[in-house]
Amino acid sequence: MTTIKTELQALLDAVISLKPHVRDTGDTAYGAARHQADMVLTMADQQLAPPTVPTEAMLAAGVTAMANMPANTTAADVVAGVLRAGLEAGQGA
């Protein structure tokens, strides 16, 4: 399955493959292109990775979900509802 991350990695690999040409010709654009490709890949990785700590929106969604649950909700359903609300908030849903 092709994802944006695999496509960006392929782009970075293509830029890296230019290195022998650069070495032979003295082309100075390689360093700038490599830096840009590394930077784009890093930004994509950061933006596509799930959050490692809950955000304020995730916490607020969990509290709201819990507040809206009926009194007879089981503990398992409370946990599932809070987690689902937090994850959806983290994904921007």
Secondary structure, 3 states (H helix, E strand, C coil): CCCHHHHHHHHHHHHHHCHHHHHHHCCCHHHHHHHHHHHHHHHHHHHHCCCCCCCHHHHHHHHHHHHCCCCCCCHHHHHHHHHHHHHHHHCCC
